[in-house]
Amino acid sequence: MNMLEVLESPEHSDFSRMFRERRFLKNNMIFTPEEAGNQIFVVKRGRIRVFLADEDKEFNLAILKEGDAYTTHTRASLQALTDTTILVSEMQTFGRQAADSPYFSLATLTVLGEHLRNTLNIINRLAFKDIKMRLCDFLLQEARDKGEENRAGVVVSTGLSVKQIADFVGSTRQTVSTLLNEMQKDGVLTRLSRGKYVIHELGELENGASSSQRPTMVRRRAD
Amino acid sequence: MNMLEVLESPEHSDFSRMFRERRFLKNNMIFTPEEAGNQIFVVKRGRIRVFLADEDKEFNLAILKEGDAYTTHTRASLQALTDTTILVSEMQTFGRQAADSPYFSLATLTVLGEHLRNTLNIINRLAFKDIKMRLCDFLLQEARDKGEENRAGVVVSTGLSVKQIADFVGSTRQTVSTLLNEMQKDGVLTRLSRGKYVIHELGELENGASSSQRPTMVRRRAD
């Protein structure tokens, strides 16, 4: 579901009036948890990094792209990865209006539900997998979400530096760089350009991402 | 916000009719991700453990109690910790009705928003903190959420075994047991009974939970 298309359609002009446009230059912060804001926004143009910040570390949660929606009331920080334009509304204003519109209630529920699913995927990765498994899992998810098949395999354009990928899997630039080189040597993938990889063997990534190399146990539960 | 009170009030009988009662005995599974269900439920009685399951490990996400709401469409598993009664509805049916009711749309948004906040807290813990910090952070949050002050300090009734606490912080029973014993020896807390602790020094937990022992740096950002 793309909220941008909805906001730009004439029949929802009541809603679009509640949103104002804001622009951010590449690398500028859009929101930090120190701000007490409670806003909902839709990305009109550009890409936004959603991350948790510790005193001297960062952990990436998601990259928002055109059409994605997000709310600012969490502990996550938001940074423009490219020159970015967002449409933003106060959550309170939006909530009052959305309550009267089945469409927007469900849209907002869907957005929150997707973010919840994403965070559970991340917890799964952090709780059960070592760095190499997490990297395989991350690349696999990127390939499934936005990979494009060609003769050599599946092309994934992450648009991310190695450091930024490291901040997705909770590791350092050096470690992730070493792992990517190993995977290239093993014929799993080839680096095409910054952040762009062709994955030759999705199956290898699947094996690498699964939390155990042992044969899968059949789990039984009491009925 | 307690959705149970709402469901039990006469003015929302339209809604309560969409929910049916289901009972589970202690330790029984209420939902596993292998089931394709997409339901929303409210806890009427009992306590439910929400967790991620790997082949041979588990990671606890939350304990639901009376009045809490949850949806089953994620990868999380649900287990009755005590004899439990839930009121359950198909999400689709609920969504159609809720779309017409400002109250239920907002209630559902609030529930999802709270779960999202909880998962971000967990990611923060996993990404930035070692086991001891996570344990301090976990106890601190329990104390803040449901601690009761008495002369000796703040009494926290987690209702959890040491193994279950370990599954909240991503560690083993042995490690968490050792850490709790150390904290007792250091006078930070005293174990009263299974899962029940009195915390003498909340400040010690705060120090232990912060990700750095160094003085907090003042972070500056370009405006």
Contacts between the chains, C-beta under 8 A, distances in Angstrom:
chain1	res1	chain2	res2	distance
A	28	B	222	7.8
A	29	B	221	5.8
A	32	B	221	7.0
A	52	B	120	6.9
A	52	B	123	6.4
A	52	B	124	5.3
A	52	B	127	6.4
A	52	B	128	7.5
A	54	B	124	7.7
A	54	B	127	7.6
A	54	B	128	4.2
A	54	B	211	5.3
A	55	B	211	6.2
A	55	B	212	5.3
A	55	B	214	8.0
A	55	B	216	7.0
A	55	B	217	6.0
A	55	B	219	7.8
A	56	B	212	7.5
A	56	B	217	7.9
A	57	B	127	7.4
A	57	B	128	5.9
A	59	B	123	6.8
A	59	B	124	7.8
A	59	B	127	4.0
A	59	B	128	7.1
A	61	B	120	7.7
A	61	B	123	7.1
A	71	B	113	7.6
A	73	B	113	7.2
A	74	B	116	6.5
A	74	B	117	5.9
A	74	B	120	5.4
A	75	B	117	7.6
A	75	B	120	5.5
A	75	B	121	7.4
A	75	B	124	6.8
A	76	B	120	6.4
A	95	B	106	6.4
A	95	B	109	7.5
A	98	B	105	7.1
A	99	B	102	3.4
A	99	B	105	5.5
A	99	B	106	6.1
A	100	B	102	6.7
A	102	B	99	3.3
A	102	B	100	6.7
A	105	B	98	7.0
A	105	B	99	5.5
A	105	B	105	3.9
A	105	B	109	7.7
A	106	B	95	6.3
A	106	B	99	6.1
A	108	B	109	6.2
A	109	B	95	7.5
A	109	B	105	7.7
A	109	B	108	6.2
A	109	B	109	6.6
A	109	B	112	6.7
A	112	B	109	6.7
A	112	B	112	4.3
A	112	B	113	6.4
A	112	B	116	6.2
A	113	B	71	7.6
A	113	B	73	7.1
A	113	B	112	6.4
A	115	B	116	5.8
A	116	B	74	6.5
A	116	B	112	6.2
A	116	B	115	5.8
A	116	B	116	5.2
A	116	B	119	6.6
A	117	B	74	5.8
A	117	B	75	7.5
A	119	B	116	6.6
A	119	B	119	3.9
A	119	B	120	6.3
A	119	B	123	6.3
A	120	B	52	6.9
A	120	B	61	7.7
A	120	B	74	5.4
A	120	B	75	5.5
A	120	B	76	6.3
A	120	B	119	6.3
A	121	B	75	7.4
A	122	B	123	5.6
A	123	B	52	6.3
A	123	B	59	6.8
A	123	B	61	7.1
A	123	B	119	6.3
A	123	B	122	5.6
A	123	B	123	6.0
A	123	B	126	6.7
A	124	B	52	5.3
A	124	B	54	7.7
A	124	B	59	7.8
A	124	B	75	6.8
A	126	B	123	6.7
A	126	B	126	3.9
A	126	B	127	6.3
A	126	B	170	7.7
A	127	B	52	6.4
A	127	B	54	7.6
A	127	B	57	7.4
A	127	B	59	4.0
A	127	B	126	6.3
A	127	B	170	5.2
A	128	B	52	7.5
A	128	B	54	4.2
A	128	B	57	5.9
A	128	B	59	7.0
A	170	B	126	7.8
A	170	B	127	5.2
A	211	B	54	5.2
A	211	B	55	6.1
A	211	B	57	8.0
A	212	B	55	5.3
A	212	B	56	7.4
A	216	B	55	6.9
A	217	B	55	5.9
A	217	B	56	7.5
A	219	B	55	7.6
A	221	B	29	5.7
A	221	B	32	7.2
A	222	B	28	7.4
A	222	B	29	7.9
